[in-house]
């Protein structure tokens, strides 16, 4: 559940002009469909597109925790390494009730300034994520105010080639303004609205040219008096066999979800770059 880390040397055959950046800088896809880590977006945009190029991704992911399963399918387009648009379908399964909650999300992000490694400034990206539930009954029954909503993000990322252990290391920080309940699966807003500005932090380190490990931590709002919502975090490993594919596996802790405590489990994701 990670984004890419720059500054890695790759074989000449991987310097395909259609895939302008070096291997690893294409990243993976978040649960909301935008480029970045699994739990959160990162400041780097999806795919390997550079200025003057177009890029795209398609991906499928699954998170399985104690009482729930989340299946995610989507894709994104990168225009000139400046603008990213994305779409994702989320299908949340409540196993005990054999009940599915489906949500569609679209994302739009814009690279404002900097570069994750080649600039003195960190890379800074602003984004919008809009979600709409196809299945509204559960969200309304637990006290959500809306079944659609929008989050706004500011992401800042910086990489160091000679980082921890003399390995390429990256740090990303997000500020998120929004009122989604459990990533929007339980609607938006509620009767016990918490602060709407939340912090997300992620870090990663490349062990070699193709394998990276890291963590993510996501602060979440707690808007529903009837249901407690806790922060989420993960530990991940990502494998980039080449520029076209990436595989991600993670251990995730999503905290309490819909009254069920200690929701921990695994996450897997496969992404193809176009």
C-alpha positions as CSV (number, residue, x, y, z in Angstrom):
1,X,0.0,0.0,0.0
2,X,2.4,2.6,-1.2
3,X,3.4,5.1,-3.7
4,X,6.7,5.1,-5.7
5,X,10.1,6.1,-4.7
6,X,12.4,7.9,-7.2
7,X,16.1,7.9,-7.6
8,X,16.6,4.3,-8.6
9,X,18.8,3.1,-11.5
10,X,17.1,0.7,-13.9
11,X,18.1,-1.3,-16.9
12,X,18.3,0.3,-20.3
13,X,15.4,-1.7,-21.6
14,X,13.1,0.0,-19.1
15,X,13.9,3.5,-20.4
16,X,10.9,3.3,-22.8
17,X,9.9,6.8,-23.8
18,X,6.3,5.8,-23.5
19,X,7.0,5.2,-19.8
20,X,9.1,8.2,-19.1
21,X,10.0,7.8,-15.5
22,X,12.3,5.3,-13.9
23,X,10.9,2.1,-12.4
24,X,9.1,2.6,-9.1
25,X,8.0,6.2,-9.7
26,X,4.6,5.0,-11.1
27,X,3.3,4.1,-7.7
28,X,0.2,2.1,-6.9
29,X,-3.5,3.0,-6.3
30,X,-5.3,3.9,-3.1
31,X,-8.7,2.6,-2.0
32,X,-10.2,5.8,-3.3
33,X,-8.7,5.2,-6.8
34,X,-6.1,8.1,-6.8
35,X,-2.4,7.5,-7.0
36,X,-0.5,6.9,-3.9
37,X,-0.6,4.3,-1.1
38,X,-3.3,1.9,-0.2
39,X,-5.0,3.8,2.6
40,X,-4.1,7.3,1.4
41,X,-3.2,9.4,-1.7
42,X,0.4,10.5,-2.0
43,X,1.7,13.7,-3.7
44,X,3.1,11.7,-6.7
45,X,0.6,11.2,-9.6
46,X,-0.3,7.8,-11.0
47,X,1.5,6.1,-13.9
48,X,4.9,7.0,-15.4
49,X,3.8,10.0,-17.5
50,X,6.2,13.0,-17.6
51,X,5.6,16.4,-19.0
52,X,4.2,16.1,-22.6
53,X,3.1,12.5,-22.0
54,X,-0.1,10.7,-21.2
55,X,-0.4,7.7,-18.8
56,X,-2.9,5.5,-17.2
57,X,-3.5,2.7,-14.7
58,X,-6.0,-0.1,-14.1
59,X,-6.1,-2.0,-10.8
60,X,-8.0,-4.4,-8.6
61,X,-7.6,-4.6,-4.8
62,X,-9.1,-6.5,-1.9
63,X,-9.0,-6.0,1.9
64,X,-10.2,-8.8,4.1
65,X,-10.5,-8.1,7.9
66,X,-12.3,-10.0,10.6
67,X,-15.9,-9.3,9.8
68,X,-15.8,-7.4,6.4
69,X,-14.4,-7.6,2.9
70,X,-13.8,-4.6,0.6
71,X,-13.3,-5.2,-3.2
72,X,-12.1,-2.3,-5.2
73,X,-11.8,-1.9,-9.0
74,X,-10.7,1.2,-10.9
75,X,-8.3,3.2,-12.9
76,X,-6.7,6.6,-13.5
77,X,-5.3,8.9,-16.2
78,X,-2.3,11.2,-15.9
79,X,-2.1,14.2,-18.2
80,X,1.5,15.5,-18.6
81,X,2.4,14.7,-15.0
82,X,0.2,17.6,-14.0
83,X,-3.4,16.5,-13.8
84,X,-4.8,13.1,-12.6
85,X,-8.4,11.9,-12.9
86,X,-9.6,8.6,-11.4
87,X,-12.6,6.4,-10.9
88,X,-13.1,3.5,-8.5
89,X,-16.0,1.1,-7.6
90,X,-16.0,-0.1,-4.0
91,X,-18.0,-3.1,-2.9
92,X,-18.1,-3.6,0.9
93,X,-19.4,-6.9,2.1
94,X,-20.8,-7.3,5.6
95,X,-20.3,-11.1,6.0
96,X,-22.6,-11.7,8.9
97,X,-25.6,-10.2,7.2
98,X,-24.5,-11.2,3.6
99,X,-25.1,-7.5,2.7
100,X,-23.2,-5.4,0.1
101,X,-22.7,-1.7,0.2
102,X,-21.5,-0.2,-3.1
103,X,-19.9,3.2,-3.7
104,X,-18.5,5.0,-6.7
105,X,-15.7,7.6,-6.3
106,X,-14.2,10.0,-8.8
107,X,-11.0,11.9,-8.1
108,X,-9.2,14.9,-9.5
109,X,-5.7,16.0,-8.5
110,X,-3.4,18.8,-9.6
111,X,0.4,19.0,-9.1
112,X,1.0,22.5,-7.8
113,X,4.7,22.7,-7.3
114,X,8.0,20.9,-6.6
115,X,9.3,17.5,-7.4
116,X,9.5,14.5,-5.1
117,X,13.3,14.4,-5.7
118,X,14.6,16.8,-8.3
119,X,13.5,20.0,-6.7
120,X,14.3,21.9,-3.5
121,X,10.6,22.0,-2.8
122,X,8.7,18.9,-1.9
123,X,6.1,17.8,-4.4
124,X,2.8,19.4,-3.5
125,X,-0.5,18.1,-4.9
126,X,-4.1,19.2,-4.2
127,X,-7.0,16.9,-4.8
128,X,-10.7,16.3,-4.7
129,X,-12.4,13.0,-4.0
130,X,-16.2,12.7,-4.5
131,X,-18.1,9.6,-3.5
132,X,-21.7,8.5,-4.0
133,X,-23.3,5.4,-2.4
134,X,-25.4,3.2,-4.6
135,X,-26.8,1.4,-1.6
136,X,-28.0,4.1,0.9
137,X,-30.0,2.2,3.5
138,X,-27.3,1.3,5.9
139,X,-25.7,4.8,5.9
140,X,-29.0,6.5,6.6
141,X,-29.9,3.9,9.3
142,X,-26.8,4.6,11.3
143,X,-27.3,8.4,11.3
144,X,-25.3,9.7,8.3
145,X,-26.4,13.1,7.1
146,X,-25.7,12.4,3.4
147,X,-25.1,9.5,1.1
148,X,-22.7,11.5,-1.1
149,X,-19.8,13.7,-0.1
150,X,-16.5,15.3,-1.1
151,X,-13.1,15.3,0.5
152,X,-10.4,17.8,-0.3
153,X,-6.7,16.9,0.2
154,X,-3.3,18.6,0.2
155,X,-0.4,16.2,-0.2
156,X,3.3,16.9,0.3
157,X,6.1,14.3,-0.5
158,X,9.9,14.3,-0.4
159,X,12.4,11.6,-1.2
160,X,16.0,11.1,-0.1
161,X,18.2,8.9,-2.3
162,X,20.7,8.4,0.5
163,X,18.0,8.0,3.2
164,X,17.6,5.5,6.0
165,X,20.3,2.8,5.8
166,X,21.6,4.6,2.7
167,X,18.5,3.5,0.8
168,X,16.0,5.6,-1.1
169,X,13.5,6.8,1.5
170,X,10.2,8.8,1.1
171,X,7.9,10.7,3.5
172,X,4.4,11.8,2.6
173,X,2.0,14.0,4.6
174,X,-1.6,14.8,3.7
175,X,-4.1,17.2,5.2
176,X,-7.7,16.0,4.5
177,X,-10.9,18.2,4.8
178,X,-14.0,16.1,4.7
179,X,-16.6,14.2,6.7
180,X,-16.7,10.7,5.3
181,X,-17.7,7.8,7.6
182,X,-15.5,4.7,7.1
183,X,-14.1,6.1,3.8
184,X,-17.7,7.0,2.7
185,X,-19.0,3.4,3.0
186,X,-21.3,4.6,5.9
187,X,-22.1,7.9,4.3
188,X,-21.0,11.4,5.1
189,X,-21.4,13.5,8.2
190,X,-23.5,12.7,11.3
191,X,-24.9,13.9,14.6
192,X,-21.6,14.0,16.4
193,X,-19.4,15.7,13.9
194,X,-15.7,15.6,14.8
195,X,-13.0,18.0,13.5
196,X,-13.1,18.0,9.7
197,X,-9.4,18.4,9.1
198,X,-7.4,15.2,9.5
199,X,-3.8,14.2,9.0
200,X,-2.4,11.2,7.1
201,X,1.3,10.2,7.2
202,X,3.2,7.6,5.2
203,X,6.8,6.5,4.7
204,X,8.5,4.0,2.5
205,X,12.0,2.6,1.8
206,X,13.3,0.7,-1.2
207,X,15.2,-2.5,-0.2
208,X,16.4,-2.9,-3.8
209,X,15.4,-1.8,-7.3
210,X,12.1,-3.7,-7.2
211,X,11.0,-4.1,-3.6
212,X,9.8,-1.4,-1.2
213,X,8.4,-1.6,2.4
214,X,6.7,1.0,4.5
215,X,3.8,2.1,6.6
216,X,0.7,4.4,6.4
217,X,-1.4,6.0,9.1
218,X,-4.7,7.7,8.5
219,X,-6.6,9.8,11.0
220,X,-10.4,9.5,10.5
221,X,-13.3,11.6,11.6
222,X,-15.8,10.3,14.2
223,X,-19.1,11.7,13.1
224,X,-21.6,9.1,14.4
225,X,-22.6,8.9,18.1
226,X,-24.0,5.4,17.6
227,X,-20.9,4.0,16.0
228,X,-17.3,4.7,17.0
229,X,-14.7,5.2,14.2
230,X,-11.0,4.8,14.8
231,X,-7.9,5.6,12.9
232,X,-6.4,3.2,10.4
233,X,-2.8,2.1,9.7
234,X,-0.9,-0.5,7.6
235,X,2.4,-2.1,7.0
236,X,3.1,-3.0,3.3
237,X,5.5,-4.5,0.9
238,X,5.3,-3.6,-2.9
239,X,7.0,-5.4,-5.8
240,X,7.7,-3.8,-9.1
241,X,8.9,-6.5,-11.5
242,X,8.8,-4.0,-14.4
243,X,7.2,-0.7,-15.3
244,X,4.0,-2.3,-16.4
245,X,3.0,-4.2,-13.3
246,X,3.1,-3.8,-9.5
247,X,1.9,-6.1,-6.7
248,X,1.2,-4.9,-3.2
249,X,0.5,-6.9,0.0
250,X,-0.2,-5.4,3.4
251,X,-1.3,-6.0,7.0
252,X,-4.0,-3.5,7.9
253,X,-5.7,-2.4,11.1
254,X,-8.9,-0.5,10.4
255,X,-10.0,-0.2,14.1
256,X,-13.7,-0.5,14.9
257,X,-16.1,-0.6,12.0
258,X,-19.9,-0.4,12.4
259,X,-19.7,-1.7,16.0
260,X,-17.3,-4.5,15.3
261,X,-13.9,-3.8,17.2
262,X,-10.4,-4.6,16.1
263,X,-10.8,-5.1,12.4
264,X,-7.5,-6.4,11.3
265,X,-6.5,-8.4,8.3
266,X,-4.7,-8.4,4.9
267,X,-4.8,-6.3,1.7
268,X,-3.7,-7.3,-1.8
269,X,-3.5,-5.2,-4.9
270,X,-2.5,-5.7,-8.6
271,X,-1.9,-2.7,-10.9
272,X,-1.1,-2.4,-14.6
273,X,0.3,0.7,-16.1
274,X,-0.9,1.7,-19.6
